[in-house]
Amino acid sequence: MVLYTFATLAFYLLGAGALGVVGLAADSEPARNRRIKIFSGLLPPVCVLLYVLFPHPTKLVLLSGAMQAIMLPMLASAALYFRYRRNDPRLTPSRLWDIFL
């Protein structure tokens, strides 16, 4: 339950912050707090509605897994790009970190 709560909060914060960063909404703190409240009020009913419209949890889990699989190459390439192209030399990680990456 606690992990679900943290994941849900992280999604609200990420969504509200992303709208401000990409310029689709004002990037001030009061505007961001308002978006967080809107997300936290709208997202749970949307999730319930999706479950009511598509009452097959296994298919929903497989669909979300497929979407994450599509996103993994983008995340991996971004991690490599930032590690080797945009890294501050003072923060260069050890060879062990490179192996794990």
C-alpha positions as CSV (number, residue, x, y, z in Angstrom):
1,M,0.0,0.0,0.0
2,V,2.8,2.4,0.9
3,L,4.7,1.7,-2.3
4,Y,1.6,2.2,-4.3
5,T,1.1,5.6,-2.6
6,F,4.6,6.7,-3.4
7,A,4.3,5.6,-7.0
8,T,1.1,7.4,-7.4
9,L,2.4,10.6,-5.8
10,A,5.5,10.4,-8.1
11,F,3.3,10.1,-11.1
12,Y,1.3,13.2,-10.1
13,L,4.5,15.2,-9.5
14,L,6.1,14.0,-12.7
15,G,3.0,14.8,-14.8
16,A,2.6,18.2,-13.2
17,G,6.3,19.1,-13.6
18,A,6.5,17.8,-17.1
19,L,3.7,20.0,-18.3
20,G,5.5,23.1,-17.0
21,V,8.9,22.0,-18.4
22,V,7.7,21.4,-21.9
23,G,5.7,24.7,-21.9
24,L,2.2,23.4,-22.0
25,A,1.4,25.1,-18.6
26,A,2.7,27.8,-16.4
27,D,5.9,26.8,-14.6
28,S,5.3,28.6,-11.3
29,E,4.9,26.8,-8.0
30,P,1.2,27.8,-7.4
31,A,0.4,26.6,-10.9
32,R,2.3,23.3,-10.4
33,N,0.5,22.7,-7.1
34,R,-2.8,23.3,-8.8
35,R,-1.9,20.7,-11.5
36,I,-0.9,18.2,-8.8
37,K,-4.3,18.6,-7.1
38,I,-6.0,18.2,-10.5
39,F,-4.0,15.1,-11.3
40,S,-4.7,13.6,-7.9
41,G,-8.4,14.2,-8.3
42,L,-8.8,13.0,-11.9
43,L,-6.4,10.2,-12.3
44,P,-8.0,7.6,-9.9
45,P,-11.5,7.9,-11.5
46,V,-9.8,7.6,-14.9
47,C,-8.1,4.4,-13.8
48,V,-11.4,3.0,-12.5
49,L,-13.1,4.0,-15.7
50,L,-10.4,2.2,-17.7
51,Y,-10.9,-0.9,-15.6
52,V,-14.6,-0.8,-16.1
53,L,-14.3,-0.4,-19.8
54,F,-11.5,-3.0,-20.1
55,P,-12.2,-5.5,-17.3
56,H,-9.3,-7.8,-18.2
57,P,-6.5,-7.1,-15.8
58,T,-4.1,-9.5,-17.4
59,K,-4.5,-7.7,-20.8
60,L,-4.0,-4.3,-19.1
61,V,-0.9,-5.6,-17.3
62,L,0.5,-7.0,-20.6
63,L,-0.3,-3.7,-22.4
64,S,1.5,-1.7,-19.8
65,G,4.4,-4.1,-19.9
66,A,4.6,-3.7,-23.7
67,M,4.5,0.1,-23.4
68,Q,7.4,0.0,-20.9
69,A,9.3,-2.4,-23.2
70,I,8.9,0.2,-26.0
71,M,10.2,2.9,-23.7
72,L,13.3,1.0,-22.4
73,P,15.5,1.6,-25.5
74,M,14.8,5.3,-25.2
75,L,15.7,5.3,-21.5
76,A,18.9,3.3,-22.1
77,S,20.1,5.6,-24.9
78,A,19.4,8.6,-22.8
79,A,21.4,7.1,-19.9
80,L,24.3,6.4,-22.2
81,Y,24.1,9.8,-23.8
82,F,24.1,11.6,-20.5
83,R,26.9,9.4,-19.1
84,Y,29.3,9.8,-22.0
85,R,28.4,13.2,-23.6
86,R,26.9,15.4,-20.9
87,N,28.8,14.3,-17.8
88,D,30.7,16.7,-15.6
89,P,34.3,15.4,-15.4
90,R,34.3,16.0,-11.7
91,L,31.5,13.5,-11.3
92,T,32.8,10.7,-13.6
93,P,31.9,7.4,-12.1
94,S,34.2,4.4,-11.7
95,R,34.7,1.6,-14.2
96,L,32.4,-0.6,-12.1
97,W,29.5,1.9,-12.6
98,D,30.2,1.7,-16.4
99,I,30.0,-2.0,-16.3
100,F,26.7,-1.9,-14.4
101,L,25.4,0.7,-16.8
